[in-house]
């Protein structure tokens, strides 16, 4: 090999460990970013489902107030007439 090729090989060899380390760090950051995205999506889906269930339960549970005093008076009048 020529001296130029040898020098290029040596220069690449010395910088190779830094490049590999940098590549590993970038790979780990990409994995962490994907994990964060997945966790956010699962949380968003869970919150949306919870909100829909709560809204459905709130709309189905209604309380009706009714005045039954007239019916009570009528029924009590019927039972007193029968005796």
mmCIF file of the N, C-alpha and C atoms, coordinates in Angstrom:
data_MODEL
# 
_entry.id   MODEL 
# 
loop_
_atom_site.group_PDB 
_atom_site.id 
_atom_site.type_symbol 
_atom_site.label_atom_id 
_atom_site.label_alt_id 
_atom_site.label_comp_id 
_atom_site.label_asym_id 
_atom_site.label_entity_id 
_atom_site.label_seq_id 
_atom_site.pdbx_PDB_ins_code 
_atom_site.Cartn_x 
_atom_site.Cartn_y 
_atom_site.Cartn_z 
_atom_site.occupancy 
_atom_site.B_iso_or_equiv 
_atom_site.pdbx_formal_charge 
_atom_site.auth_seq_id 
_atom_site.auth_comp_id 
_atom_site.auth_asym_id 
_atom_site.auth_atom_id 
_atom_site.pdbx_PDB_model_num 
ATOM 1   N N  . UNK A 1 1  ? 0.847    -1.172 0.000  1.00 0.00 ? 1  UNK A N  1 
ATOM 2   C CA . UNK A 1 1  ? 0.000    0.000  0.000  1.00 0.00 ? 1  UNK A CA 1 
ATOM 3   C C  . UNK A 1 1  ? 0.895    1.238  0.000  1.00 0.00 ? 1  UNK A C  1 
ATOM 4   N N  . UNK A 1 2  ? 0.348    2.263  -0.526 1.00 0.00 ? 2  UNK A N  1 
ATOM 5   C CA . UNK A 1 2  ? 1.115    3.507  -0.571 1.00 0.00 ? 2  UNK A CA 1 
ATOM 6   C C  . UNK A 1 2  ? 1.069    4.175  0.800  1.00 0.00 ? 2  UNK A C  1 
ATOM 7   N N  . UNK A 1 3  ? 1.960    5.077  1.024  1.00 0.00 ? 3  UNK A N  1 
ATOM 8   C CA . UNK A 1 3  ? 2.023    5.765  2.313  1.00 0.00 ? 3  UNK A CA 1 
ATOM 9   C C  . UNK A 1 3  ? 0.762    6.584  2.557  1.00 0.00 ? 3  UNK A C  1 
ATOM 10  N N  . UNK A 1 4  ? 0.169    7.115  1.514  1.00 0.00 ? 4  UNK A N  1 
ATOM 11  C CA . UNK A 1 4  ? -1.059   7.903  1.653  1.00 0.00 ? 4  UNK A CA 1 
ATOM 12  C C  . UNK A 1 4  ? -2.206   7.036  2.155  1.00 0.00 ? 4  UNK A C  1 
ATOM 13  N N  . UNK A 1 5  ? -2.325   5.829  1.628  1.00 0.00 ? 5  UNK A N  1 
ATOM 14  C CA . UNK A 1 5  ? -3.367   4.913  2.064  1.00 0.00 ? 5  UNK A CA 1 
ATOM 15  C C  . UNK A 1 5  ? -3.154   4.503  3.515  1.00 0.00 ? 5  UNK A C  1 
ATOM 16  N N  . UNK A 1 6  ? -1.913   4.274  3.873  1.00 0.00 ? 6  UNK A N  1 
ATOM 17  C CA . UNK A 1 6  ? -1.604   3.891  5.250  1.00 0.00 ? 6  UNK A CA 1 
ATOM 18  C C  . UNK A 1 6  ? -1.968   5.020  6.204  1.00 0.00 ? 6  UNK A C  1 
ATOM 19  N N  . UNK A 1 7  ? -1.633   6.239  5.839  1.00 0.00 ? 7  UNK A N  1 
ATOM 20  C CA . UNK A 1 7  ? -1.958   7.385  6.684  1.00 0.00 ? 7  UNK A CA 1 
ATOM 21  C C  . UNK A 1 7  ? -3.475   7.558  6.826  1.00 0.00 ? 7  UNK A C  1 
ATOM 22  N N  . UNK A 1 8  ? -4.210   7.392  5.746  1.00 0.00 ? 8  UNK A N  1 
ATOM 23  C CA . UNK A 1 8  ? -5.677   7.480  5.804  1.00 0.00 ? 8  UNK A CA 1 
ATOM 24  C C  . UNK A 1 8  ? -6.258   6.390  6.691  1.00 0.00 ? 8  UNK A C  1 
ATOM 25  N N  . UNK A 1 9  ? -5.729   5.181  6.603  1.00 0.00 ? 9  UNK A N  1 
ATOM 26  C CA . UNK A 1 9  ? -6.192   4.081  7.434  1.00 0.00 ? 9  UNK A CA 1 
ATOM 27  C C  . UNK A 1 9  ? -5.950   4.384  8.908  1.00 0.00 ? 9  UNK A C  1 
ATOM 28  N N  . UNK A 1 10 ? -4.791   4.880  9.241  1.00 0.00 ? 10 UNK A N  1 
ATOM 29  C CA . UNK A 1 10 ? -4.458   5.199  10.632 1.00 0.00 ? 10 UNK A CA 1 
ATOM 30  C C  . UNK A 1 10 ? -5.340   6.335  11.158 1.00 0.00 ? 10 UNK A C  1 
ATOM 31  N N  . UNK A 1 11 ? -5.558   7.345  10.345 1.00 0.00 ? 11 UNK A N  1 
ATOM 32  C CA . UNK A 1 11 ? -6.420   8.458  10.766 1.00 0.00 ? 11 UNK A CA 1 
ATOM 33  C C  . UNK A 1 11 ? -7.850   7.966  11.011 1.00 0.00 ? 11 UNK A C  1 
ATOM 34  N N  . UNK A 1 12 ? -8.315   7.092  10.141 1.00 0.00 ? 12 UNK A N  1 
ATOM 35  C CA . UNK A 1 12 ? -9.648   6.527  10.322 1.00 0.00 ? 12 UNK A CA 1 
ATOM 36  C C  . UNK A 1 12 ? -9.724   5.629  11.534 1.00 0.00 ? 12 UNK A C  1 
ATOM 37  N N  . UNK A 1 13 ? -8.646   4.915  11.806 1.00 0.00 ? 13 UNK A N  1 
ATOM 38  C CA . UNK A 1 13 ? -8.597   4.010  12.948 1.00 0.00 ? 13 UNK A CA 1 
ATOM 39  C C  . UNK A 1 13 ? -8.667   4.788  14.260 1.00 0.00 ? 13 UNK A C  1 
ATOM 40  N N  . UNK A 1 14 ? -7.963   5.926  14.326 1.00 0.00 ? 14 UNK A N  1 
ATOM 41  C CA . UNK A 1 14 ? -7.969   6.717  15.549 1.00 0.00 ? 14 UNK A CA 1 
ATOM 42  C C  . UNK A 1 14 ? -9.336   7.380  15.792 1.00 0.00 ? 14 UNK A C  1 
ATOM 43  N N  . UNK A 1 15 ? -9.997   7.782  14.756 1.00 0.00 ? 15 UNK A N  1 
ATOM 44  C CA . UNK A 1 15 ? -11.294  8.436  14.895 1.00 0.00 ? 15 UNK A CA 1 
ATOM 45  C C  . UNK A 1 15 ? -12.456  7.465  14.959 1.00 0.00 ? 15 UNK A C  1 
ATOM 46  N N  . UNK A 1 16 ? -12.167  6.185  14.719 1.00 0.00 ? 16 UNK A N  1 
ATOM 47  C CA . UNK A 1 16 ? -13.220  5.187  14.657 1.00 0.00 ? 16 UNK A CA 1 
ATOM 48  C C  . UNK A 1 16 ? -13.913  5.003  16.007 1.00 0.00 ? 16 UNK A C  1 
ATOM 49  N N  . UNK A 1 17 ? -13.185  5.000  17.094 1.00 0.00 ? 17 UNK A N  1 
ATOM 50  C CA . UNK A 1 17 ? -13.797  4.778  18.400 1.00 0.00 ? 17 UNK A CA 1 
ATOM 51  C C  . UNK A 1 17 ? -14.742  5.917  18.763 1.00 0.00 ? 17 UNK A C  1 
ATOM 52  N N  . UNK A 1 18 ? -14.383  7.153  18.424 1.00 0.00 ? 18 UNK A N  1 
ATOM 53  C CA . UNK A 1 18 ? -15.274  8.276  18.675 1.00 0.00 ? 18 UNK A CA 1 
ATOM 54  C C  . UNK A 1 18 ? -16.534  8.155  17.832 1.00 0.00 ? 18 UNK A C  1 
ATOM 55  N N  . UNK A 1 19 ? -16.386  7.758  16.585 1.00 0.00 ? 19 UNK A N  1 
ATOM 56  C CA . UNK A 1 19 ? -17.535  7.625  15.688 1.00 0.00 ? 19 UNK A CA 1 
ATOM 57  C C  . UNK A 1 19 ? -18.467  6.517  16.163 1.00 0.00 ? 19 UNK A C  1 
ATOM 58  N N  . UNK A 1 20 ? -17.887  5.410  16.623 1.00 0.00 ? 20 UNK A N  1 
ATOM 59  C CA . UNK A 1 20 ? -18.703  4.295  17.114 1.00 0.00 ? 20 UNK A CA 1 
ATOM 60  C C  . UNK A 1 20 ? -19.437  4.714  18.376 1.00 0.00 ? 20 UNK A C  1 
ATOM 61  N N  . UNK A 1 21 ? -18.754  5.401  19.273 1.00 0.00 ? 21 UNK A N  1 
ATOM 62  C CA . UNK A 1 21 ? -19.374  5.868  20.511 1.00 0.00 ? 21 UNK A CA 1 
ATOM 63  C C  . UNK A 1 21 ? -20.515  6.844  20.203 1.00 0.00 ? 21 UNK A C  1 
ATOM 64  N N  . UNK A 1 22 ? -20.278  7.752  19.265 1.00 0.00 ? 22 UNK A N  1 
ATOM 65  C CA . UNK A 1 22 ? -21.309  8.715  18.884 1.00 0.00 ? 22 UNK A CA 1 
ATOM 66  C C  . UNK A 1 22 ? -22.516  8.011  18.266 1.00 0.00 ? 22 UNK A C  1 
ATOM 67  N N  . UNK A 1 23 ? -22.255  7.007  17.444 1.00 0.00 ? 23 UNK A N  1 
ATOM 68  C CA . UNK A 1 23 ? -23.332  6.254  16.814 1.00 0.00 ? 23 UNK A CA 1 
ATOM 69  C C  . UNK A 1 23 ? -24.151  5.495  17.855 1.00 0.00 ? 23 UNK A C  1 
ATOM 70  N N  . UNK A 1 24 ? -23.494  4.927  18.853 1.00 0.00 ? 24 UNK A N  1 
ATOM 71  C CA . UNK A 1 24 ? -24.207  4.210  19.916 1.00 0.00 ? 24 UNK A CA 1 
ATOM 72  C C  . UNK A 1 24 ? -25.087  5.165  20.723 1.00 0.00 ? 24 UNK A C  1 
ATOM 73  N N  . UNK A 1 25 ? -24.573  6.351  21.001 1.00 0.00 ? 25 UNK A N  1 
ATOM 74  C CA . UNK A 1 25 ? -25.357  7.334  21.745 1.00 0.00 ? 25 UNK A CA 1 
ATOM 75  C C  . UNK A 1 25 ? -26.582  7.756  20.945 1.00 0.00 ? 25 UNK A C  1 
ATOM 76  N N  . UNK A 1 26 ? -26.399  7.976  19.652 1.00 0.00 ? 26 UNK A N  1 
ATOM 77  C CA . UNK A 1 26 ? -27.525  8.359  18.795 1.00 0.00 ? 26 UNK A CA 1 
ATOM 78  C C  . UNK A 1 26 ? -28.559  7.237  18.746 1.00 0.00 ? 26 UNK A C  1 
ATOM 79  N N  . UNK A 1 27 ? -28.117  5.989  18.661 1.00 0.00 ? 27 UNK A N  1 
ATOM 80  C CA . UNK A 1 27 ? -29.040  4.857  18.649 1.00 0.00 ? 27 UNK A CA 1 
ATOM 81  C C  . UNK A 1 27 ? -29.844  4.791  19.949 1.00 0.00 ? 27 UNK A C  1 
ATOM 82  N N  . UNK A 1 28 ? -29.178  5.002  21.082 1.00 0.00 ? 28 UNK A N  1 
ATOM 83  C CA . UNK A 1 28 ? -29.881  4.971  22.370 1.00 0.00 ? 28 UNK A CA 1 
ATOM 84  C C  . UNK A 1 28 ? -30.889  6.110  22.478 1.00 0.00 ? 28 UNK A C  1 
ATOM 85  N N  . UNK A 1 29 ? -30.523  7.284  21.989 1.00 0.00 ? 29 UNK A N  1 
ATOM 86  C CA . UNK A 1 29 ? -31.454  8.402  22.013 1.00 0.00 ? 29 UNK A CA 1 
ATOM 87  C C  . UNK A 1 29 ? -32.672  8.146  21.124 1.00 0.00 ? 29 UNK A C  1 
ATOM 88  N N  . UNK A 1 30 ? -32.445  7.512  19.982 1.00 0.00 ? 30 UNK A N  1 
ATOM 89  C CA . UNK A 1 30 ? -33.571  7.162  19.107 1.00 0.00 ? 30 UNK A CA 1 
ATOM 90  C C  . UNK A 1 30 ? -34.506  6.176  19.796 1.00 0.00 ? 30 UNK A C  1 
ATOM 91  N N  . UNK A 1 31 ? -33.948  5.197  20.471 1.00 0.00 ? 31 UNK A N  1 
ATOM 92  C CA . UNK A 1 31 ? -34.773  4.216  21.188 1.00 0.00 ? 31 UNK A CA 1 
ATOM 93  C C  . UNK A 1 31 ? -35.569  4.902  22.286 1.00 0.00 ? 31 UNK A C  1 
ATOM 94  N N  . UNK A 1 32 ? -34.929  5.795  23.042 1.00 0.00 ? 32 UNK A N  1 
ATOM 95  C CA . UNK A 1 32 ? -35.638  6.521  24.095 1.00 0.00 ? 32 UNK A CA 1 
ATOM 96  C C  . UNK A 1 32 ? -36.753  7.392  23.526 1.00 0.00 ? 32 UNK A C  1 
ATOM 97  N N  . UNK A 1 33 ? -36.504  8.000  22.381 1.00 0.00 ? 33 UNK A N  1 
ATOM 98  C CA . UNK A 1 33 ? -37.534  8.822  21.746 1.00 0.00 ? 33 UNK A CA 1 
ATOM 99  C C  . UNK A 1 33 ? -38.734  7.966  21.332 1.00 0.00 ? 33 UNK A C  1 
ATOM 100 N N  . UNK A 1 34 ? -38.478  6.802  20.759 1.00 0.00 ? 34 UNK A N  1 
ATOM 101 C CA . UNK A 1 34 ? -39.576  5.908  20.370 1.00 0.00 ? 34 UNK A CA 1 
ATOM 102 C C  . UNK A 1 34 ? -40.350  5.422  21.586 1.00 0.00 ? 34 UNK A C  1 
ATOM 103 N N  . UNK A 1 35 ? -39.654  5.124  22.665 1.00 0.00 ? 35 UNK A N  1 
ATOM 104 C CA . UNK A 1 35 ? -40.330  4.689  23.889 1.00 0.00 ? 35 UNK A CA 1 
ATOM 105 C C  . UNK A 1 35 ? -41.216  5.815  24.417 1.00 0.00 ? 35 UNK A C  1 
ATOM 106 N N  . UNK A 1 36 ? -40.698  7.036  24.411 1.00 0.00 ? 36 UNK A N  1 
ATOM 107 C CA . UNK A 1 36 ? -41.491  8.180  24.879 1.00 0.00 ? 36 UNK A CA 1 
ATOM 108 C C  . UNK A 1 36 ? -42.722  8.384  24.008 1.00 0.00 ? 36 UNK A C  1 
ATOM 109 N N  . UNK A 1 37 ? -42.577  8.235  22.710 1.00 0.00 ? 37 UNK A N  1 
ATOM 110 C CA . UNK A 1 37 ? -43.715  8.377  21.804 1.00 0.00 ? 37 UNK A CA 1 
ATOM 111 C C  . UNK A 1 37 ? -44.759  7.297  22.080 1.00 0.00 ? 37 UNK A C  1 
ATOM 112 N N  . UNK A 1 38 ? -44.318  6.067  22.266 1.00 0.00 ? 38 UNK A N  1 
ATOM 113 C CA . UNK A 1 38 ? -45.251  4.966  22.542 1.00 0.00 ? 38 UNK A CA 1 
ATOM 114 C C  . UNK A 1 38 ? -45.976  5.169  23.865 1.00 0.00 ? 38 UNK A C  1 
ATOM 115 N N  . UNK A 1 39 ? -45.259  5.593  24.887 1.00 0.00 ? 39 UNK A N  1 
ATOM 116 C CA . UNK A 1 39 ? -45.883  5.831  26.190 1.00 0.00 ? 39 UNK A CA 1 
ATOM 117 C C  . UNK A 1 39 ? -46.911  6.962  26.079 1.00 0.00 ? 39 UNK A C  1 
ATOM 118 N N  . UNK A 1 40 ? -46.582  8.004  25.348 1.00 0.00 ? 40 UNK A N  1 
ATOM 119 C CA . UNK A 1 40 ? -47.520  9.114  25.168 1.00 0.00 ? 40 UNK A CA 1 
ATOM 120 C C  . UNK A 1 40 ? -48.779  8.658  24.428 1.00 0.00 ? 40 UNK A C  1 
ATOM 121 N N  . UNK A 1 41 ? -48.610  7.827  23.411 1.00 0.00 ? 41 UNK A N  1 
ATOM 122 C CA . UNK A 1 41 ? -49.768  7.341  22.662 1.00 0.00 ? 41 UNK A CA 1 
ATOM 123 C C  . UNK A 1 41 ? -50.655  6.452  23.523 1.00 0.00 ? 41 UNK A C  1 
ATOM 124 N N  . UNK A 1 42 ? -50.053  5.555  24.288 1.00 0.00 ? 42 UNK A N  1 
ATOM 125 C CA . UNK A 1 42 ? -50.835  4.677  25.159 1.00 0.00 ? 42 UNK A CA 1 
ATOM 126 C C  . UNK A 1 42 ? -51.562  5.503  26.214 1.00 0.00 ? 42 UNK A C  1 
ATOM 127 N N  . UNK A 1 43 ? -50.890  6.490  26.774 1.00 0.00 ? 43 UNK A N  1 
ATOM 128 C CA . UNK A 1 43 ? -51.538  7.357  27.762 1.00 0.00 ? 43 UNK A CA 1 
ATOM 129 C C  . UNK A 1 43 ? -52.686  8.143  27.164 1.00 0.00 ? 43 UNK A C  1 
ATOM 130 N N  . UNK A 1 44 ? -52.495  8.653  25.941 1.00 0.00 ? 44 UNK A N  1 
ATOM 131 C CA . UNK A 1 44 ? -53.540  9.420  25.273 1.00 0.00 ? 44 UNK A CA 1 
ATOM 132 C C  . UNK A 1 44 ? -54.748  8.532  24.971 1.00 0.00 ? 44 UNK A C  1 
ATOM 133 N N  . UNK A 1 45 ? -54.510  7.322  24.492 1.00 0.00 ? 45 UNK A N  1 
ATOM 134 C CA . UNK A 1 45 ? -55.611  6.395  24.196 1.00 0.00 ? 45 UNK A CA 1 
ATOM 135 C C  . UNK A 1 45 ? -56.351  6.029  25.473 1.00 0.00 ? 45 UNK A C  1 
ATOM 136 N N  . UNK A 1 46 ? -55.607  5.765  26.546 1.00 0.00 ? 46 UNK A N  1 
ATOM 137 C CA . UNK A 1 46 ? -56.237  5.432  27.819 1.00 0.00 ? 46 UNK A CA 1 
ATOM 138 C C  . UNK A 1 46 ? -57.065  6.580  28.370 1.00 0.00 ? 46 UNK A C  1 
ATOM 139 N N  . UNK A 1 47 ? -56.525  7.792  28.291 1.00 0.00 ? 47 UNK A N  1 
ATOM 140 C CA . UNK A 1 47 ? -57.264  8.954  28.783 1.00 0.00 ? 47 UNK A CA 1 
ATOM 141 C C  . UNK A 1 47 ? -58.523  9.186  27.956 1.00 0.00 ? 47 UNK A C  1 
ATOM 142 N N  . UNK A 1 48 ? -58.425  9.028  26.643 1.00 0.00 ? 48 UNK A N  1 
ATOM 143 C CA . UNK A 1 48 ? -59.596  9.217  25.778 1.00 0.00 ? 48 UNK A CA 1 
ATOM 144 C C  . UNK A 1 48 ? -60.678  8.194  26.094 1.00 0.00 ? 48 UNK A C  1 
ATOM 145 N N  . UNK A 1 49 ? -60.276  6.946  26.278 1.00 0.00 ? 49 UNK A N  1 
ATOM 146 C CA . UNK A 1 49 ? -61.256  5.906  26.610 1.00 0.00 ? 49 UNK A CA 1 
ATOM 147 C C  . UNK A 1 49 ? -61.898  6.201  27.961 1.00 0.00 ? 49 UNK A C  1 
ATOM 148 N N  . UNK A 1 50 ? -61.112  6.609  28.933 1.00 0.00 ? 50 UNK A N  1 
ATOM 149 C CA . UNK A 1 50 ? -61.644  6.933  30.257 1.00 0.00 ? 50 UNK A CA 1 
ATOM 150 C C  . UNK A 1 50 ? -62.623  8.097  30.181 1.00 0.00 ? 50 UNK A C  1 
ATOM 151 N N  . UNK A 1 51 ? -62.289  9.120  29.418 1.00 0.00 ? 51 UNK A N  1 
ATOM 152 C CA . UNK A 1 51 ? -63.164  10.277 29.281 1.00 0.00 ? 51 UNK A CA 1 
ATOM 153 C C  . UNK A 1 51 ? -64.485  9.891  28.612 1.00 0.00 ? 51 UNK A C  1 
ATOM 154 N N  . UNK A 1 52 ? -64.424  9.022  27.603 1.00 0.00 ? 52 UNK A N  1 
ATOM 155 C CA . UNK A 1 52 ? -65.656  8.596  26.927 1.00 0.00 ? 52 UNK A CA 1 
ATOM 156 C C  . UNK A 1 52 ? -66.533  7.779  27.866 1.00 0.00 ? 52 UNK A C  1 
ATOM 157 N N  . UNK A 1 53 ? -65.933  6.906  28.661 1.00 0.00 ? 53 UNK A N  1 
ATOM 158 C CA . UNK A 1 53 ? -66.698  6.087  29.602 1.00 0.00 ? 53 UNK A CA 1 
ATOM 159 C C  . UNK A 1 53 ? -67.344  6.976  30.654 1.00 0.00 ? 53 UNK A C  1 
ATOM 160 N N  . UNK A 1 54 ? -66.593  7.933  31.178 1.00 0.00 ? 54 UNK A N  1 
ATOM 161 C CA . UNK A 1 54 ? -67.139  8.845  32.177 1.00 0.00 ? 54 UNK A CA 1 
ATOM 162 C C  . UNK A 1 54 ? -68.271  9.688  31.599 1.00 0.00 ? 54 UNK A C  1 
ATOM 163 N N  . UNK A 1 55 ? -68.141  10.133 30.377 1.00 0.00 ? 55 UNK A N  1 
ATOM 164 C CA . UNK A 1 55 ? -69.187  10.930 29.739 1.00 0.00 ? 55 UNK A CA 1 
ATOM 165 C C  . UNK A 1 55 ? -70.441  10.088 29.521 1.00 0.00 ? 55 UNK A C  1 
ATOM 166 N N  . UNK A 1 56 ? -70.256  8.841  29.146 1.00 0.00 ? 56 UNK A N  1 
ATOM 167 C CA . UNK A 1 56 ? -71.402  7.959  28.926 1.00 0.00 ? 56 UNK A CA 1 
ATOM 168 C C  . UNK A 1 56 ? -72.119  7.674  30.235 1.00 0.00 ? 56 UNK A C  1 
ATOM 169 N N  . UNK A 1 57 ? -71.348  7.424  31.304 1.00 0.00 ? 57 UNK A N  1 
ATOM 170 C CA . UNK A 1 57 ? -71.964  7.158  32.604 1.00 0.00 ? 57 UNK A CA 1 
ATOM 171 C C  . UNK A 1 57 ? -72.677  8.401  33.126 1.00 0.00 ? 57 UNK A C  1 
ATOM 172 N N  . UNK A 1 58 ? -72.122  9.558  32.905 1.00 0.00 ? 58 UNK A N  1 
ATOM 173 C CA . UNK A 1 58 ? -72.746  10.792 33.375 1.00 0.00 ? 58 UNK A CA 1 
ATOM 174 C C  . UNK A 1 58 ? -74.049  11.064 32.633 1.00 0.00 ? 58 UNK A C  1 
ATOM 175 N N  . UNK A 1 59 ? -74.113  10.703 31.362 1.00 0.00 ? 59 UNK A N  1 
ATOM 176 C CA . UNK A 1 59 ? -75.325  10.960 30.593 1.00 0.00 ? 59 UNK A CA 1 
ATOM 177 C C  . UNK A 1 59 ? -76.407  9.926  30.876 1.00 0.00 ? 59 UNK A C  1 
ATOM 178 N N  . UNK A 1 60 ? -76.056  8.717  31.292 1.00 0.00 ? 60 UNK A N  1 
ATOM 179 C CA . UNK A 1 60 ? -77.061  7.683  31.538 1.00 0.00 ? 60 UNK A CA 1 
ATOM 180 C C  . UNK A 1 60 ? -77.623  7.753  32.944 1.00 0.00 ? 60 UNK A C  1 
ATOM 181 N N  . UNK A 1 61 ? -76.903  8.332  33.886 1.00 0.00 ? 61 UNK A N  1 
ATOM 182 C CA . UNK A 1 61 ? -77.370  8.413  35.261 1.00 0.00 ? 61 UNK A CA 1 
ATOM 183 C C  . UNK A 1 61 ? -78.073  9.754  35.448 1.00 0.00 ? 61 UNK A C  1 
ATOM 184 N N  . UNK A 1 62 ? -79.414  9.683  35.474 1.00 0.00 ? 62 UNK A N  1 
ATOM 185 C CA . UNK A 1 62 ? -80.202  10.887 35.722 1.00 0.00 ? 62 UNK A CA 1 
ATOM 186 C C  . UNK A 1 62 ? -81.143  10.604 36.874 1.00 0.00 ? 62 UNK A C  1 
ATOM 187 N N  . UNK A 1 63 ? -81.350  11.581 37.686 1.00 0.00 ? 63 UNK A N  1 
ATOM 188 C CA . UNK A 1 63 ? -82.226  11.428 38.838 1.00 0.00 ? 63 UNK A CA 1 
ATOM 189 C C  . UNK A 1 63 ? -83.478  12.258 38.587 1.00 0.00 ? 63 UNK A C  1 
ATOM 190 N N  . UNK A 1 64 ? -84.638  11.606 38.740 1.00 0.00 ? 64 UNK A N  1 
ATOM 191 C CA . UNK A 1 64 ? -85.904  12.269 38.513 1.00 0.00 ? 64 UNK A CA 1 
ATOM 192 C C  . UNK A 1 64 ? -86.595  12.476 39.854 1.00 0.00 ? 64 UNK A C  1 
ATOM 193 N N  . UNK A 1 65 ? -87.013  13.691 40.131 1.00 0.00 ? 65 UNK A N  1 
ATOM 194 C CA . UNK A 1 65 ? -87.708  14.018 41.373 1.00 0.00 ? 65 UNK A CA 1 
ATOM 195 C C  . UNK A 1 65 ? -89.186  14.183 41.045 1.00 0.00 ? 65 UNK A C  1 
ATOM 196 N N  . UNK A 1 66 ? -90.012  13.520 41.872 1.00 0.00 ? 66 UNK A N  1 
ATOM 197 C CA . UNK A 1 66 ? -91.440  13.530 41.598 1.00 0.00 ? 66 UNK A CA 1 
ATOM 198 C C  . UNK A 1 66 ? -92.199  13.739 42.913 1.00 0.00 ? 66 UNK A C  1 
ATOM 199 N N  . UNK A 1 67 ? -93.246  14.534 42.880 1.00 0.00 ? 67 UNK A N  1 
ATOM 200 C CA . UNK A 1 67 ? -94.069  14.772 44.062 1.00 0.00 ? 67 UNK A CA 1 
ATOM 201 C C  . UNK A 1 67 ? -95.186  13.733 44.085 1.00 0.00 ? 67 UNK A C  1 
ATOM 202 N N  . UNK A 1 68 ? -95.175  12.880 45.086 1.00 0.00 ? 68 UNK A N  1 
ATOM 203 C CA . UNK A 1 68 ? -96.160  11.802 45.172 1.00 0.00 ? 68 UNK A CA 1 
ATOM 204 C C  . UNK A 1 68 ? -97.175  12.036 46.281 1.00 0.00 ? 68 UNK A C  1 
ATOM 205 N N  . UNK A 1 69 ? -97.302  13.234 46.765 1.00 0.00 ? 69 UNK A N  1 
ATOM 206 C CA . UNK A 1 69 ? -98.231  13.495 47.873 1.00 0.00 ? 69 UNK A CA 1 
ATOM 207 C C  . UNK A 1 69 ? -99.683  13.278 47.445 1.00 0.00 ? 69 UNK A C  1 
ATOM 208 N N  . UNK A 1 70 ? -100.048 13.629 46.218 1.00 0.00 ? 70 UNK A N  1 
ATOM 209 C CA . UNK A 1 70 ? -101.421 13.437 45.755 1.00 0.00 ? 70 UNK A CA 1 
ATOM 210 C C  . UNK A 1 70 ? -101.759 11.950 45.680 1.00 0.00 ? 70 UNK A C  1 
ATOM 211 N N  . UNK A 1 71 ? -100.839 11.143 45.219 1.00 0.00 ? 71 UNK A N  1 
ATOM 212 C CA . UNK A 1 71 ? -101.077 9.696  45.143 1.00 0.00 ? 71 UNK A CA 1 
ATOM 213 C C  . UNK A 1 71 ? -101.169 9.112  46.539 1.00 0.00 ? 71 UNK A C  1 
ATOM 214 N N  . UNK A 1 72 ? -100.323 9.549  47.438 1.00 0.00 ? 72 UNK A N  1 
ATOM 215 C CA . UNK A 1 72 ? -100.360 9.058  48.817 1.00 0.00 ? 72 UNK A CA 1 
ATOM 216 C C  . UNK A 1 72 ? -101.696 9.394  49.481 1.00 0.00 ? 72 UNK A C  1 
ATOM 217 N N  . UNK A 1 73 ? -102.187 10.610 49.272 1.00 0.00 ? 73 UNK A N  1 
ATOM 218 C CA . UNK A 1 73 ? -103.481 11.009 49.841 1.00 0.00 ? 73 UNK A CA 1 
ATOM 219 C C  . UNK A 1 73 ? -104.611 10.161 49.269 1.00 0.00 ? 73 UNK A C  1 
ATOM 220 N N  . UNK A 1 74 ? -104.563 9.893  47.974 1.00 0.00 ? 74 UNK A N  1 
ATOM 221 C CA . UNK A 1 74 ? -105.595 9.082  47.329 1.00 0.00 ? 74 UNK A CA 1 
ATOM 222 C C  . UNK A 1 74 ? -105.575 7.657  47.853 1.00 0.00 ? 74 UNK A C  1 
ATOM 223 N N  . UNK A 1 75 ? -104.385 7.073  47.965 1.00 0.00 ? 75 UNK A N  1 
ATOM 224 C CA . UNK A 1 75 ? -104.265 5.693  48.441 1.00 0.00 ? 75 UNK A CA 1 
ATOM 225 C C  . UNK A 1 75 ? -104.688 5.608  49.908 1.00 0.00 ? 75 UNK A C  1 
ATOM 226 N N  . UNK A 1 76 ? -104.328 6.564  50.711 1.00 0.00 ? 76 UNK A N  1 
ATOM 227 C CA . UNK A 1 76 ? -104.710 6.519  52.128 1.00 0.00 ? 76 UNK A CA 1 
ATOM 228 C C  . UNK A 1 76 ? -106.232 6.701  52.268 1.00 0.00 ? 76 UNK A C  1 
ATOM 229 N N  . UNK A 1 77 ? -106.837 7.468  51.364 1.00 0.00 ? 77 UNK A N  1 
ATOM 230 C CA . UNK A 1 77 ? -108.293 7.632  51.370 1.00 0.00 ? 77 UNK A CA 1 
ATOM 231 C C  . UNK A 1 77 ? -108.988 6.349  50.968 1.00 0.00 ? 77 UNK A C  1 
ATOM 232 N N  . UNK A 1 78 ? -108.456 5.578  50.071 1.00 0.00 ? 78 UNK A N  1 
ATOM 233 C CA . UNK A 1 78 ? -109.050 4.307  49.661 1.00 0.00 ? 78 UNK A CA 1 
ATOM 234 C C  . UNK A 1 78 ? -108.999 3.292  50.785 1.00 0.00 ? 78 UNK A C  1 
ATOM 235 N N  . UNK A 1 79 ? -107.890 3.224  51.486 1.00 0.00 ? 79 UNK A N  1 
ATOM 236 C CA . UNK A 1 79 ? -107.766 2.227  52.538 1.00 0.00 ? 79 UNK A CA 1 
ATOM 237 C C  . UNK A 1 79 ? -108.631 2.573  53.724 1.00 0.00 ? 79 UNK A C  1 
ATOM 238 N N  . UNK A 1 80 ? -108.901 3.843  54.000 1.00 0.00 ? 80 UNK A N  1 
ATOM 239 C CA . UNK A 1 80 ? -109.759 4.215  55.123 1.00 0.00 ? 80 UNK A CA 1 
ATOM 240 C C  . UNK A 1 80 ? -111.250 3.980  54.791 1.00 0.00 ? 80 UNK A C  1 
ATOM 241 N N  . UNK A 1 81 ? -111.631 4.073  53.506 1.00 0.00 ? 81 UNK A N  1 
ATOM 242 C CA . UNK A 1 81 ? -113.010 3.812  53.103 1.00 0.00 ? 81 UNK A CA 1 
ATOM 243 C C  . UNK A 1 81 ? -113.348 2.346  53.117 1.00 0.00 ? 81 UNK A C  1 
ATOM 244 N N  . UNK A 1 82 ? -112.375 1.493  52.937 1.00 0.00 ? 82 UNK A N  1 
ATOM 245 C CA . UNK A 1 82 ? -112.621 0.060  52.869 1.00 0.00 ? 82 UNK A CA 1 
ATOM 246 C C  . UNK A 1 82 ? -112.907 -0.510 54.248 1.00 0.00 ? 82 UNK A C  1 
ATOM 247 N N  . UNK A 1 83 ? -112.536 0.096  55.291 1.00 0.00 ? 83 UNK A N  1 
ATOM 248 C CA . UNK A 1 83 ? -112.737 -0.448 56.629 1.00 0.00 ? 83 UNK A CA 1 
ATOM 249 C C  . UNK A 1 83 ? -114.054 -0.141 57.162 1.00 0.00 ? 83 UNK A C  1 
# 
